[in-house]
């Protein structure tokens, strides 16, 4: 697979969504570069909790994939859970 690493600029455009969950508030931040999803950040509940660390790690992995040039469609299709 040919991918091109995209350097993170100092400033990005994005937005944050807050969702109440049984484990506390989930904050999902999505940042864009050139009108394409570039970076994802997730925070759940209290800092340092197991779930919070897990969500932060997943968001970091997704961000690295996006920054390596992997399309969000490919990511979505590859991790889509089918019942």
ABEGO torsion letter per residue (X at the ends): XBBBBBBBBABBBBBBBBBBBAAEBBBBBBBBBGGBBABBBBBBEBBGBAAAAAAAAAAAAAAAAAAAGBBAAAAAAAABBBX
